[in-house]
C-alpha cells in the first residue's frame, strides 16, 4: 500500500510569494496533520484536519491556512512568504485523528530566497 | 511553541555499543513518543508510552515514561550501522498539544 505522499518534493520561492503544498493520506485515513520542521529542530504542529474540518491549530500566523478535500487529501497554503518560512513541511495521516497513530510523509523542502 | 529538552544533541559511537538519550520538559504529558528520522524521510514511530513508569521494548530499543510525567528516555542496545539517524522524542498532552524535542543525531562507526 502507498504511504503518505507529498508534492512537490522541493520548491524554491521568493519572499512575498504564495505557496501551496499538497498531501495525499494513506488510503482509509481520514485525518491529516501538517508540521513545519526547521533545519536542526523537531517538527512543529501547524494544523490538523479530520473529516474535512479543522480539529487543531498550532501557534502559526494567519498567513498559514489549510483545507481538506472530500477525498481526504489536503493543501497547506502560505501567503506572503518570509525567509523564516524555509523548512521541511511534513504531512501526517491517521485513521481516526489520533496523533499517536499517525504516519508521516517524506515532506516538501521549501526554500525562500 | 516551546520544544522539549532533548539530550545529547549528537552521539558518535562504535558499532556494538549501547546508546542512551533522554527528554525532559517543564510540562507534564499523558503520552511520550520516540521517533527516528532518516535523511529525506519523515519521522517513523518507534515506541509509544502511555502511563507514568511504563517501560516498553521494541527489539533492541527500550523506552521509559518518567514517573513525574515530565521526562522519558530511550536506550538502544548493541548498536548497528542502520541505527544511524536522528531520534526525536515527542510529548502529547491531549490530541491538540504535541511537542517535539530538537533531536539526537546518532552516528555509528563500524
Interface residues (C-beta under 8 A of the other chain):
Chain A: X4 X40 X41 X42 X43 X44 X45 X48 X55 X56 X58 X59 X90 X92 X97 X98 X99 X100 X102 X103 X104 X105 X106 X107
Chain B: X1 X3 X4 X6 X31 X33 X40 X41 X42 X43 X44 X45 X48 X88 X90 X92 X95 X96 X98 X100 X101 X102 X103
